[in-house]
Amino acid sequence: MQARLTEVSATVEQAATALQQGYAAEHLYALRVGMRRIRSMLKPLDSTRARRFRKTWGGFAAVTNRARDWDVFLRAATTILPPEQSARFERRHRDAVCASHEAVLELLGSAHWRRHLRDWRQFLEQHGDDVKPLATGSAPIDLALSRARKALAAAQAAGNDRAWHKLRIAVKEVRYQSESSAESADATQRQTELIELCKPVQALLGSWHDCVVQLQILDDMEPAPEHEALRTAIAKMRMEQLAAIEQTVAGHPLFLNPGQANSSSRSVSGS
C-alpha cells in the first residue's frame, strides 16, 4: 500500500507541475485521477490522519470540478456544433472557462497546497507504523462491491439522476479498490477481472453524467441559437446513454452476489 500510494502521489505532483507550466486538459485529468486513487486507497485505513488527508484531497479535487466540466463541454461543443457556432460558443464563455482554469492554478500555487504536500510526504514516510487497515485481503473490494449492488438497486428503484450518480461513484470505487490490490505483489485474477468488468459500465455512466452536467450548465445560460442546439443534442444523448446503462447493468456480473455469479457461470458452462 505504501509503495502504491507513493507511486500515485508522484503522478499527482508531476501533473500539478505540468499544469503550472501551462494549463492543459490532459494534465488536469491526470491530477484528478491521481487524487481520486489516493482517496480510494485511504478509505480502508484506520487512522485519524488518513481520514483527514482523504478529506483534504477531496477538497482539492472539488476545486478542479468546474475546470474539468468546461474542458469536456468545449470538446462536446466542437463535436456537436458547426465550426462557426462552436467558435462563437467558445468566445461567449471564454471568461468562465479561464476563471475555472485560473482557480486550479491558484490552488496549485497556494501555501495550502504546498503545506499539504509537505505533510503528505511525511505521512507517506511514516505510513507503515502510523496506520492499520480496517480490513485486509479482499475485504475492501467486497465492501465496495456490496455498495455498488445496493447503489444499483436504489438507482433502478428511484430512476433519478441523483441515484444513478451514486451508482457511478460506487462503480469507480470498485475499480480503484481492485486496482490498488491488483497492482500489488499479491494480485489475483478476480481483481483483474473486476477492473475489466468496471470499465464499460464506468464509461457509460461517465458519458451520461457529462450530459447531465452540461444540461445543468446550459440551464444557467441566456438563450442563444448555439445553446439551444447543444441542449437538443445533449438531451438526446443523455437519454440514449441512460438506456444503454439500464440495458448493460441488467444481469451484469459486476452486480451479482457470489451465489448468483456462480450460478450464472454454471449456466453458461452447461450451455
Backbone as JSON, one array per atom type, in Angstrom:
{
  "sequence": "MQARLTEVSATVEQAATALQQGYAAEHLYALRVGMRRIRSMLKPLDSTRARRFRKTWGGFAAVTNRARDWDVFLRAATTILPPEQSARFERRHRDAVCASHEAVLELLGSAHWRRHLRDWRQFLEQHGDDVKPLATGSAPIDLALSRARKALAAAQAAGNDRAWHKLRIAVKEVRYQSESSAESADATQRQTELIELCKPVQALLGSWHDCVVQLQILDDMEPAPEHEALRTAIAKMRMEQLAAIEQTVAGHPLFLNPGQANSSSRSVSGS",
  "N": [[0.83, -1.22, 0.0], [1.88, 1.29, 0.87], [3.94, 1.7, -1.0], [2.45, 1.86, -3.35], [0.82, 4.11, -2.85], [2.83, 6.05, -2.73], [3.75, 5.96, -5.35], [1.47, 6.77, -6.85], [1.14, 9.3, -5.76], [3.38, 10.58, -6.76], [2.68, 10.81, -9.46], [0.6, 12.6, -9.23], [1.93, 14.92, -8.31], [3.59, 15.37, -10.5], [1.69, 15.93, -12.49], [0.59, 18.24, -11.41], [2.78, 19.99, -11.52], [3.13, 20.1, -14.3], [0.74, 21.38, -15.03], [1.08, 23.88, -13.88], [3.09, 24.84, -15.46], [1.84, 25.19, -17.84], [-1.46, 25.29, -18.66], [-3.35, 22.42, -19.43], [-5.83, 20.22, -20.59], [-5.37, 17.46, -20.43], [-3.45, 17.25, -18.45], [-4.85, 18.12, -16.21], [-6.72, 16.1, -16.05], [-5.05, 13.89, -15.39], [-4.19, 14.74, -12.88], [-6.6, 14.76, -11.42], [-7.45, 12.07, -11.56], [-5.35, 10.85, -10.19], [-5.66, 11.99, -7.61], [-8.17, 10.97, -6.93], [-7.58, 8.25, -6.82], [-5.8, 8.15, -4.69], [-7.5, 8.92, -2.6], [-9.25, 6.78, -2.62], [-7.57, 4.66, -1.85], [-6.96, 5.47, 0.71], [-9.32, 5.16, 2.04], [-9.91, 2.59, 3.33], [-8.26, 2.71, 5.57], [-7.43, 2.74, 9.02], [-7.13, 5.37, 10.59], [-6.83, 8.54, 12.05], [-5.36, 10.55, 10.85], [-5.23, 9.6, 8.21], [-7.93, 9.78, 7.48], [-8.24, 12.53, 7.68], [-6.46, 13.44, 5.72], [-7.68, 12.3, 3.48], [-10.04, 13.77, 3.36], [-8.98, 16.31, 2.81], [-7.73, 15.91, 0.3], [-10.06, 15.44, -1.12], [-11.28, 17.93, -0.98], [-9.5, 19.48, -2.51], [-9.83, 18.21, -4.99], [-12.46, 18.96, -5.52], [-12.19, 21.65, -6.13], [-11.24, 21.53, -8.7], [-13.33, 20.69, -10.24], [-15.03, 22.37, -11.83], [-13.36, 23.29, -13.87], [-12.74, 20.91, -15.15], [-15.32, 20.2, -16.03], [-15.82, 22.25, -17.9], [-13.75, 21.81, -19.74], [-14.51, 19.33, -20.84], [-17.01, 20.0, -21.83], [-16.44, 21.92, -23.8], [-15.11, 20.3, -25.66], [-17.24, 18.66, -26.37], [-18.97, 20.54, -27.54], [-17.52, 21.25, -29.78], [-17.72, 18.93, -31.23], [-20.5, 18.66, -31.62], [-21.58, 21.08, -32.65], [-21.63, 23.14, -35.66], [-18.57, 24.46, -37.12], [-18.53, 27.36, -37.04], [-20.52, 28.05, -35.15], [-19.54, 26.67, -32.96], [-17.13, 28.02, -32.47], [-18.17, 30.5, -31.78], [-19.57, 29.84, -29.48], [-17.42, 29.16, -27.79], [-16.07, 31.62, -27.65], [-18.03, 33.18, -26.4], [-18.09, 32.14, -23.83], [-15.58, 32.35, -22.85], [-14.49, 33.79, -20.67], [-15.59, 32.5, -18.41], [-14.5, 29.95, -18.72], [-11.75, 30.49, -18.54], [-11.69, 31.47, -15.93], [-12.3, 29.17, -14.48], [-10.07, 27.6, -15.03], [-8.11, 29.2, -13.94], [-8.71, 29.04, -11.25], [-7.84, 26.49, -10.62], [-5.07, 26.76, -11.05], [-4.46, 28.7, -9.16], [-4.97, 27.27, -6.83], [-2.91, 25.3, -6.99], [-0.72, 26.9, -6.7], [-0.86, 27.79, -4.16], [-0.22, 28.41, -0.63], [-1.48, 26.61, 0.99], [-1.7, 24.27, -0.59], [1.05, 23.65, -0.89], [1.81, 23.25, 1.75], [0.19, 21.11, 2.38], [1.25, 19.1, 0.67], [3.79, 18.83, 1.76], [3.18, 17.85, 4.36], [1.88, 15.54, 3.57], [3.91, 14.04, 2.31], [5.47, 13.48, 4.55], [3.67, 11.91, 5.96], [3.5, 9.68, 4.24], [6.07, 8.64, 4.54], [5.94, 7.75, 7.15], [3.99, 5.92, 7.06], [3.88, 3.06, 7.37], [4.01, 2.53, 10.14], [2.08, 4.13, 11.11], [-0.59, 3.75, 10.39], [-3.26, 1.34, 10.27], [-4.88, -1.17, 8.38], [-8.45, -1.14, 8.09], [-9.61, -3.4, 7.2], [-8.48, -6.47, 5.78], [-6.93, -8.21, 2.96], [-9.3, -9.21, 0.55], [-11.38, -7.77, 1.54], [-11.87, -4.84, 1.43], [-12.52, -4.62, -1.31], [-14.75, -6.31, -1.46], [-16.51, -4.91, 0.18], [-16.82, -2.59, -1.35], [-18.01, -3.68, -3.63], [-20.42, -4.58, -2.51], [-21.58, -2.12, -1.85], [-21.88, -1.08, -4.42], [-23.76, -2.84, -5.54], [-25.99, -2.31, -3.93], [-26.3, 0.36, -4.6], [-27.0, 0.16, -7.29], [-29.49, -1.15, -7.1], [-30.91, 0.86, -5.78], [-30.8, 2.9, -7.69], [-32.2, 1.78, -9.83], [-34.68, 1.59, -8.64], [-35.33, 4.25, -7.91], [-34.72, 5.78, -10.19], [-33.72, 8.33, -10.81], [-31.51, 11.18, -11.47], [-29.79, 11.66, -9.32], [-29.61, 9.19, -7.98], [-28.51, 7.51, -9.99], [-26.09, 8.76, -10.29], [-24.9, 8.19, -7.83], [-24.52, 5.49, -8.2], [-22.59, 5.58, -10.19], [-20.38, 6.65, -8.76], [-20.02, 4.56, -6.97], [-19.28, 2.41, -8.64], [-16.84, 3.38, -9.6], [-15.41, 3.25, -7.22], [-15.23, 0.49, -6.79], [-13.57, -0.18, -8.93], [-11.2, 1.29, -8.35], [-10.44, 0.24, -5.86], [-9.96, -2.37, -6.64], [-7.87, -1.99, -8.45], [-5.89, -1.07, -6.73], [-5.26, -3.35, -5.33], [-4.72, -5.25, -7.34], [-2.45, -4.3, -8.53], [-0.48, -4.84, -6.8], [1.86, -7.08, -5.16], [0.45, -9.38, -4.51], [-1.49, -9.86, -6.47], [-4.59, -10.89, -7.89], [-6.52, -13.01, -10.06], [-9.21, -12.49, -9.91], [-9.42, -9.79, -9.15], [-8.31, -8.49, -11.35], [-10.2, -9.22, -13.26], [-12.42, -7.9, -12.23], [-11.72, -5.21, -12.61], [-11.79, -5.08, -15.42], [-14.5, -5.62, -15.8], [-15.61, -3.35, -14.67], [-14.86, -1.23, -16.35], [-16.41, -0.79, -18.91], [-18.96, -0.2, -17.84], [-18.39, 1.98, -16.21], [-17.55, 3.79, -18.16], [-19.92, 4.26, -19.63], [-21.57, 5.35, -17.62], [-20.05, 7.6, -17.04], [-20.16, 9.09, -19.44], [-22.9, 9.55, -19.56], [-23.18, 11.11, -17.22], [-21.67, 13.36, -17.89], [-23.37, 14.5, -19.79], [-25.55, 15.17, -18.15], [-24.38, 17.12, -16.46], [-23.65, 19.06, -18.35], [-26.15, 19.86, -19.34], [-27.11, 21.05, -17.02], [-25.35, 23.21, -16.82], [-26.1, 24.58, -19.13], [-28.63, 25.37, -18.38], [-28.16, 27.63, -16.87], [-27.43, 29.51, -18.67], [-27.96, 32.28, -20.9], [-30.53, 32.52, -23.44], [-29.59, 31.39, -26.67], [-28.82, 30.65, -30.08], [-26.82, 28.63, -30.44], [-26.81, 27.54, -27.9], [-29.33, 26.37, -27.68], [-29.17, 24.47, -29.7], [-27.18, 22.83, -28.67], [-28.45, 21.98, -26.32], [-30.59, 20.43, -27.3], [-29.25, 18.34, -28.67], [-27.63, 17.25, -26.61], [-29.49, 16.51, -24.66], [-30.77, 14.45, -26.01], [-28.61, 12.64, -26.26], [-28.17, 12.11, -23.56], [-30.48, 10.62, -22.85], [-30.13, 8.41, -24.52], [-27.72, 7.37, -23.52], [-28.51, 6.71, -20.92], [-30.4, 4.73, -21.44], [-28.72, 2.81, -22.54], [-27.12, 2.26, -20.31], [-29.01, 1.13, -18.53], [-29.65, -1.18, -19.92], [-27.15, -2.44, -19.98], [-26.44, -2.9, -17.26], [-28.32, -4.69, -16.39], [-28.41, -7.79, -15.12], [-25.66, -7.83, -15.18], [-22.44, -9.16, -14.51], [-20.91, -7.82, -12.57], [-22.66, -6.91, -10.67], [-23.86, -9.04, -9.51], [-24.47, -11.11, -6.67], [-22.19, -13.33, -4.88], [-23.32, -15.97, -4.93], [-25.19, -15.81, -7.0], [-23.49, -15.18, -9.1], [-21.89, -17.49, -9.32], [-23.86, -19.33, -10.02], [-24.65, -18.27, -12.45], [-22.3, -18.63, -13.9], [-22.16, -21.44, -14.0], [-24.4, -21.95, -15.47], [-23.78, -20.84, -17.95], [-21.59, -22.45, -18.59], [-22.82, -24.94, -18.79], [-24.43, -24.62, -20.99]],
  "CA": [[0.0, 0.0, 0.0], [2.72, 2.47, 0.96], [4.64, 1.9, -2.28], [1.47, 2.29, -4.34], [0.48, 5.5, -2.53], [3.97, 6.89, -3.13], [3.77, 5.99, -6.81], [0.37, 7.61, -7.33], [1.43, 10.66, -5.32], [4.35, 11.14, -7.71], [1.97, 11.21, -10.68], [-0.15, 13.82, -8.89], [2.86, 16.05, -8.29], [4.02, 15.61, -11.88], [0.58, 16.58, -13.19], [0.48, 19.6, -10.87], [3.89, 20.77, -12.09], [2.83, 20.32, -15.72], [-0.32, 22.38, -15.12], [1.65, 25.2, -13.55], [3.92, 25.26, -16.59], [0.94, 25.51, -18.94], [-2.69, 24.53, -18.46], [-3.79, 21.5, -20.49], [-6.89, 19.34, -20.06], [-4.86, 16.13, -20.1], [-2.75, 17.33, -17.16], [-5.88, 18.18, -15.17], [-7.28, 14.74, -15.95], [-4.09, 13.07, -14.64], [-4.23, 15.21, -11.49], [-7.85, 14.33, -10.8], [-7.44, 10.61, -11.41], [-4.41, 10.54, -9.12], [-6.25, 12.34, -6.32], [-9.23, 10.01, -6.64], [-6.97, 6.97, -6.44], [-5.27, 8.31, -3.33], [-8.64, 8.92, -1.67], [-9.77, 5.42, -2.57], [-6.65, 3.84, -1.07], [-7.01, 5.9, 2.1], [-10.63, 4.87, 2.63], [-9.95, 1.46, 4.28], [-7.24, 2.83, 6.62], [-7.92, 3.11, 10.34], [-6.24, 6.41, 11.1], [-7.39, 9.89, 12.01], [-4.61, 11.3, 9.85], [-5.67, 9.14, 6.9], [-9.25, 10.36, 7.21], [-8.06, 13.96, 7.46], [-5.86, 13.62, 4.39], [-8.68, 11.96, 2.47], [-10.93, 14.92, 3.26], [-8.26, 17.4, 2.15], [-7.62, 15.58, -1.13], [-11.38, 15.63, -1.7], [-11.49, 19.37, -1.15], [-8.71, 19.92, -3.67], [-10.48, 17.7, -6.21], [-13.66, 19.75, -5.77], [-11.79, 22.91, -6.78], [-10.96, 21.28, -10.11], [-14.52, 20.18, -10.92], [-15.56, 23.27, -12.86], [-12.43, 23.29, -15.0], [-12.94, 19.64, -15.86], [-16.61, 20.27, -16.72], [-15.68, 23.11, -19.07], [-12.89, 21.13, -20.72], [-15.31, 18.31, -21.52], [-18.1, 20.68, -22.55], [-15.89, 22.53, -25.01], [-14.89, 19.22, -26.62], [-18.55, 18.24, -26.86], [-19.49, 21.58, -28.42], [-16.79, 21.15, -31.05], [-18.25, 17.76, -31.95], [-21.92, 18.79, -31.91], [-21.92, 22.3, -33.4], [-20.81, 23.5, -36.82], [-17.39, 25.23, -36.69], [-18.81, 28.77, -36.72], [-21.24, 28.11, -33.89], [-18.63, 26.2, -31.91], [-16.2, 29.12, -32.16], [-18.95, 31.53, -31.09], [-19.82, 29.33, -28.13], [-16.19, 29.27, -27.02], [-15.82, 33.05, -27.37], [-19.05, 33.67, -25.47], [-17.86, 31.64, -22.48], [-14.14, 32.34, -22.59], [-14.2, 34.29, -19.32], [-15.94, 31.45, -17.45], [-13.51, 28.88, -18.88], [-10.48, 30.98, -17.98], [-11.82, 31.56, -14.47], [-12.23, 27.81, -13.93], [-8.68, 27.18, -15.12], [-7.33, 30.01, -13.0], [-8.96, 28.52, -9.9], [-6.94, 25.34, -10.45], [-3.7, 27.25, -10.95], [-4.34, 29.37, -7.85], [-4.86, 26.19, -5.83], [-1.59, 24.66, -7.06], [0.29, 27.86, -6.29], [-1.19, 28.29, -2.83], [0.51, 27.89, 0.53], [-2.24, 25.45, 1.47], [-1.28, 23.11, -1.39], [2.45, 23.32, -0.57], [1.84, 22.71, 3.12], [-0.42, 19.78, 2.31], [2.21, 18.16, 0.07], [4.86, 18.58, 2.75], [2.63, 16.97, 5.39], [1.56, 14.27, 2.93], [5.17, 13.29, 2.15], [5.83, 12.98, 5.88], [2.72, 10.83, 6.25], [3.9, 8.51, 3.48], [7.27, 8.08, 5.14], [5.58, 7.13, 8.42], [2.76, 5.15, 6.84], [3.93, 1.69, 7.86], [3.77, 2.46, 11.58], [1.08, 5.11, 11.52], [-1.96, 3.34, 10.13], [-3.56, -0.07, 10.1], [-6.1, -1.34, 7.58], [-9.68, -1.54, 8.76], [-9.86, -4.76, 6.75], [-7.36, -6.95, 4.98], [-7.26, -9.09, 1.85], [-10.27, -8.73, -0.42], [-12.49, -7.13, 2.24], [-12.24, -3.54, 0.85], [-13.18, -4.83, -2.6], [-16.07, -6.88, -1.19], [-17.35, -3.82, 0.68], [-17.13, -1.73, -2.49], [-18.97, -4.42, -4.46], [-21.7, -4.55, -1.81], [-22.14, -0.77, -2.01], [-22.28, -0.93, -5.82], [-25.0, -3.58, -5.75], [-27.05, -1.54, -3.29], [-26.49, 1.59, -5.39], [-27.74, -0.2, -8.49], [-30.88, -1.39, -6.72], [-31.51, 2.16, -5.48], [-30.94, 3.64, -8.95], [-33.29, 1.17, -10.6], [-35.94, 1.89, -7.97], [-35.61, 5.69, -7.95], [-34.69, 6.22, -11.58], [-33.4, 9.75, -10.97], [-30.09, 11.47, -11.71], [-29.02, 11.54, -8.07], [-29.36, 7.77, -7.71], [-27.59, 6.98, -10.99], [-24.77, 9.34, -9.98], [-24.34, 7.41, -6.72], [-24.03, 4.24, -8.78], [-21.33, 5.93, -10.88], [-19.34, 6.76, -7.75], [-19.8, 3.22, -6.4], [-18.52, 1.6, -9.61], [-15.48, 3.9, -9.54], [-14.78, 2.76, -6.0], [-14.88, -0.91, -7.03], [-12.41, -0.23, -9.82], [-9.99, 1.79, -7.7], [-10.03, -0.73, -4.84], [-9.41, -3.52, -7.36], [-6.57, -1.6, -8.99], [-4.92, -0.98, -5.63], [-4.84, -4.71, -4.97], [-4.21, -5.97, -8.5], [-1.13, -3.8, -8.9], [0.45, -5.22, -5.75], [2.51, -8.38, -5.38], [-0.5, -10.49, -4.35], [-2.57, -9.65, -7.43], [-5.37, -12.07, -8.18], [-7.28, -12.97, -11.31], [-10.51, -11.89, -9.62], [-9.31, -8.34, -9.15], [-8.12, -8.08, -12.74], [-11.49, -9.37, -13.93], [-13.3, -6.83, -11.75], [-11.33, -3.98, -13.31], [-12.31, -5.15, -16.79], [-15.95, -5.51, -15.72], [-15.96, -1.97, -14.32], [-14.53, -0.24, -17.39], [-17.51, -0.36, -19.79], [-20.03, 0.4, -17.04], [-17.9, 3.29, -15.8], [-17.54, 4.66, -19.34], [-21.3, 4.65, -19.92], [-22.02, 6.25, -16.56], [-19.31, 8.85, -17.18], [-20.73, 9.83, -20.59], [-24.22, 10.02, -19.12], [-23.02, 12.19, -16.24], [-21.24, 14.56, -18.62], [-24.57, 15.1, -20.38], [-26.32, 15.78, -17.06], [-23.69, 18.34, -16.03], [-23.73, 20.04, -19.44], [-27.51, 20.4, -19.34], [-27.2, 21.95, -15.87], [-24.64, 24.44, -17.19], [-26.93, 25.27, -20.11], [-29.78, 25.98, -17.68], [-27.74, 28.92, -16.33], [-27.02, 30.38, -19.77], [-29.0, 33.02, -21.6], [-30.9, 31.9, -24.71], [-28.76, 31.65, -27.85], [-29.01, 29.53, -31.03], [-25.9, 27.52, -30.18], [-27.21, 26.91, -26.65], [-30.48, 25.51, -27.95], [-28.69, 23.33, -30.5], [-26.48, 21.95, -27.74], [-29.42, 21.38, -25.41], [-31.34, 19.38, -28.02], [-28.36, 17.2, -28.94], [-27.15, 16.64, -25.37], [-30.64, 15.85, -24.03], [-30.95, 13.17, -26.72], [-27.51, 11.76, -25.87], [-28.4, 11.69, -22.17], [-31.47, 9.55, -22.84], [-29.51, 7.25, -25.16], [-26.74, 6.81, -22.59], [-29.24, 6.1, -19.81], [-30.97, 3.47, -21.94], [-27.6, 1.87, -22.67], [-26.74, 1.87, -18.95], [-30.03, 0.23, -17.99], [-29.51, -2.45, -20.61], [-25.87, -3.04, -19.62], [-26.35, -3.34, -15.87], [-29.28, -5.77, -16.13], [-27.74, -9.08, -15.11], [-24.21, -7.69, -15.34], [-21.72, -9.93, -13.47], [-20.38, -6.96, -11.52], [-23.68, -6.61, -9.67], [-24.4, -10.28, -8.97], [-23.82, -11.57, -5.45], [-21.38, -14.51, -5.19], [-24.14, -17.13, -5.28], [-25.74, -15.58, -8.33], [-22.39, -15.21, -10.07], [-21.52, -18.88, -9.53], [-24.95, -19.95, -10.76], [-24.58, -17.78, -13.82], [-21.15, -19.27, -14.55], [-22.5, -22.83, -14.26], [-25.39, -21.96, -16.55], [-23.06, -20.58, -19.2], [-20.76, -23.62, -18.88], [-23.68, -26.02, -19.18], [-24.95, -24.39, -22.33]],
  "C": [[0.86, 1.26, 0.0], [3.42, 2.76, -0.37], [3.68, 2.4, -3.34], [1.04, 3.74, -4.09], [1.59, 6.45, -2.97], [4.01, 7.04, -4.64], [2.68, 6.92, -7.36], [0.59, 9.06, -6.94], [2.42, 11.35, -6.26], [3.66, 11.58, -9.0], [1.15, 12.47, -10.44], [0.76, 15.04, -8.92], [3.37, 16.38, -9.69], [2.94, 16.34, -12.67], [0.43, 18.03, -12.71], [1.57, 20.5, -11.43], [3.63, 21.09, -13.55], [1.74, 21.39, -15.89], [0.21, 23.78, -14.84], [2.52, 25.75, -14.68], [3.08, 25.64, -17.8], [-0.3, 24.66, -18.86], [-3.0, 23.68, -19.68], [-4.77, 20.52, -19.86], [-6.35, 17.98, -19.66], [-4.09, 16.12, -18.78], [-3.76, 17.39, -16.01], [-6.5, 16.8, -14.97], [-6.36, 13.85, -15.11], [-4.09, 13.45, -13.16], [-5.45, 14.66, -10.77], [-7.89, 12.82, -10.57], [-6.51, 10.21, -10.26], [-5.0, 10.85, -7.75], [-7.38, 11.38, -5.95], [-8.67, 8.67, -6.19], [-6.4, 7.03, -5.03], [-6.41, 8.22, -2.32], [-9.21, 7.51, -1.52], [-8.89, 4.52, -1.72], [-6.67, 4.21, 0.41], [-8.29, 5.43, 2.8], [-10.61, 3.71, 3.62], [-9.0, 1.61, 5.46], [-7.84, 3.36, 7.92], [-6.97, 4.11, 10.98], [-6.92, 7.76, 10.98], [-6.68, 10.72, 10.95], [-5.03, 10.9, 8.44], [-7.01, 9.74, 6.54], [-9.13, 11.86, 6.94], [-7.46, 14.25, 6.09], [-6.87, 13.32, 3.29], [-9.64, 13.13, 2.26], [-10.26, 16.08, 2.52], [-8.11, 17.15, 0.66], [-8.97, 15.77, -1.81], [-11.7, 17.1, -1.92], [-10.72, 19.93, -2.33], [-9.37, 19.46, -4.97], [-11.71, 18.53, -6.55], [-13.34, 21.07, -6.46], [-11.61, 22.73, -8.28], [-12.2, 20.9, -10.91], [-14.97, 21.07, -12.08], [-14.66, 23.3, -14.09], [-12.6, 22.02, -15.82], [-14.24, 19.68, -16.65], [-16.52, 21.12, -17.99], [-14.8, 22.46, -20.14], [-13.69, 20.11, -21.53], [-16.4, 18.95, -22.36], [-17.59, 21.31, -23.85], [-15.61, 21.47, -26.08], [-16.21, 18.76, -27.23], [-19.12, 19.25, -27.85], [-18.81, 21.54, -29.78], [-17.31, 20.0, -31.89], [-19.68, 17.98, -32.44], [-22.22, 19.94, -32.87], [-21.09, 22.45, -34.67], [-19.66, 24.41, -36.37], [-17.69, 26.67, -36.28], [-19.52, 28.9, -35.39], [-20.36, 27.66, -32.72], [-17.67, 27.3, -31.49], [-16.93, 30.22, -31.4], [-19.25, 31.11, -29.66], [-18.59, 29.49, -27.25], [-15.87, 30.73, -26.68], [-16.77, 33.58, -26.3], [-18.72, 33.3, -24.03], [-16.38, 31.6, -22.1], [-13.81, 32.78, -21.18], [-14.48, 33.22, -18.26], [-14.92, 30.32, -17.51], [-12.19, 29.29, -18.24], [-10.53, 31.05, -16.46], [-11.72, 30.18, -13.83], [-10.79, 27.28, -13.96], [-7.82, 27.92, -14.1], [-7.51, 29.52, -11.57], [-8.05, 27.33, -9.61], [-5.51, 25.81, -10.23], [-3.46, 27.97, -9.63], [-4.2, 28.33, -6.74], [-3.44, 25.63, -5.8], [-0.46, 25.6, -6.66], [0.12, 28.35, -4.86], [-0.31, 27.68, -1.75], [-0.18, 26.65, 1.09], [-1.82, 24.18, 0.73], [0.14, 22.68, -1.03], [2.55, 22.7, 0.82], [1.26, 21.3, 3.14], [0.56, 18.76, 1.74], [3.34, 17.83, 1.04], [4.38, 17.6, 3.82], [2.33, 15.58, 4.82], [2.81, 13.42, 2.74], [5.61, 12.7, 3.49], [4.93, 11.81, 6.27], [3.12, 9.55, 5.52], [5.14, 7.83, 4.08], [6.95, 7.31, 6.43], [4.46, 6.11, 8.28], [2.77, 3.77, 7.47], [3.59, 1.57, 9.33], [2.57, 3.28, 12.03], [-0.35, 4.62, 11.36], [-2.06, 1.83, 10.02], [-4.83, -0.19, 9.27], [-7.29, -1.69, 8.46], [-10.02, -2.99, 8.41], [-8.73, -5.18, 5.84], [-7.87, -7.81, 3.83], [-8.24, -8.45, 0.89], [-11.41, -7.97, 0.22], [-12.83, -5.75, 1.68], [-12.95, -3.67, -0.49], [-14.59, -5.36, -2.38], [-17.02, -5.81, -0.67], [-17.77, -2.89, -0.46], [-18.15, -2.39, -3.4], [-20.37, -4.4, -3.82], [-22.37, -3.19, -1.98], [-22.63, -0.55, -3.45], [-23.6, -1.64, -6.1], [-26.19, -2.86, -5.11], [-27.35, -0.27, -4.08], [-27.27, 1.3, -6.66], [-29.21, -0.42, -8.17], [-31.6, -0.07, -6.44], [-31.75, 2.96, -6.76], [-32.09, 3.1, -9.78], [-34.64, 1.48, -9.97], [-36.31, 3.36, -8.1], [-35.65, 6.24, -9.37], [-34.38, 7.69, -11.78], [-31.89, 9.96, -11.08], [-29.24, 11.27, -10.46], [-28.65, 10.08, -7.79], [-28.38, 7.17, -8.72], [-26.18, 7.53, -10.76], [-24.12, 8.58, -8.83], [-23.83, 6.06, -7.21], [-22.7, 4.48, -9.48], [-20.18, 5.99, -9.89], [-19.0, 5.38, -7.17], [-19.0, 2.34, -7.34], [-17.07, 2.08, -9.66], [-14.73, 3.32, -8.35], [-14.37, 1.29, -6.15], [-13.62, -0.98, -7.89], [-11.14, 0.2, -9.09], [-9.51, 0.84, -6.6], [-9.41, -1.95, -5.51], [-8.03, -3.21, -7.93], [-5.52, -1.56, -7.89], [-4.4, -2.35, -5.25], [-4.17, -5.41, -6.13], [-2.82, -5.52, -8.9], [-0.09, -4.1, -7.81], [0.98, -6.62, -6.02], [1.52, -9.53, -5.3], [-1.72, -10.32, -5.25], [-3.3, -10.97, -7.68], [-6.14, -11.89, -9.47], [-8.62, -12.28, -11.09], [-10.45, -10.37, -9.72], [-9.11, -7.79, -10.56], [-9.43, -8.17, -13.51], [-12.46, -8.27, -13.51], [-12.99, -5.5, -12.44], [-11.91, -3.96, -14.72], [-13.83, -5.05, -16.81], [-16.39, -4.07, -15.45], [-15.85, -1.01, -15.51], [-15.7, 0.16, -18.28], [-18.66, 0.3, -19.04], [-19.64, 1.82, -16.64], [-17.92, 4.27, -16.97], [-18.94, 5.15, -19.68], [-21.82, 5.66, -18.89], [-21.33, 7.6, -16.65], [-19.87, 9.71, -18.3], [-22.1, 10.37, -20.25], [-24.08, 11.21, -18.18], [-22.54, 13.48, -16.9], [-22.44, 15.27, -19.23], [-25.4, 15.81, -19.31], [-25.7, 17.11, -16.64], [-23.81, 19.43, -17.1], [-25.12, 20.65, -19.55], [-27.71, 21.36, -18.16], [-26.51, 23.28, -16.17], [-25.47, 25.26, -18.17], [-28.12, 25.96, -19.46], [-29.44, 27.37, -17.15], [-27.33, 29.92, -17.42], [-28.22, 31.1, -20.39], [-29.31, 32.35, -22.94], [-29.97, 32.34, -25.84], [-28.92, 30.45, -28.78], [-28.1, 28.34, -30.73], [-26.25, 26.8, -28.88], [-28.37, 25.94, -26.88], [-30.08, 24.29, -28.76], [-27.98, 22.32, -29.6], [-27.47, 21.23, -26.82], [-30.16, 20.21, -26.07], [-30.47, 18.13, -28.21], [-27.96, 16.49, -27.66], [-28.28, 15.93, -24.63], [-30.9, 14.5, -24.7], [-29.85, 12.17, -26.32], [-27.69, 11.25, -24.45], [-29.38, 10.52, -22.12], [-30.91, 8.27, -23.47], [-28.52, 6.57, -24.22], [-27.44, 6.11, -21.44], [-29.86, 4.77, -20.24], [-29.88, 2.41, -22.07], [-27.14, 1.38, -21.31], [-27.72, 0.85, -18.4], [-29.93, -1.15, -18.63], [-28.23, -3.19, -20.17], [-25.86, -3.62, -18.22], [-27.31, -4.48, -15.54], [-28.58, -7.13, -16.24], [-26.25, -9.02, -15.29], [-23.48, -8.41, -14.2], [-21.21, -9.08, -12.31], [-21.37, -6.81, -10.37], [-24.35, -7.87, -9.12], [-23.71, -10.63, -7.67], [-23.11, -12.88, -5.75], [-22.19, -15.73, -5.6], [-24.72, -17.01, -6.67], [-24.67, -15.71, -9.39], [-21.99, -16.65, -10.37], [-22.58, -19.62, -10.32], [-24.93, -19.56, -12.21], [-23.45, -18.45, -14.58], [-21.46, -20.71, -14.9], [-23.48, -22.94, -15.41], [-24.73, -21.77, -17.9], [-22.24, -21.8, -19.59], [-21.63, -24.76, -19.38], [-24.27, -25.87, -20.56], [-23.88, -24.64, -23.37]]
}
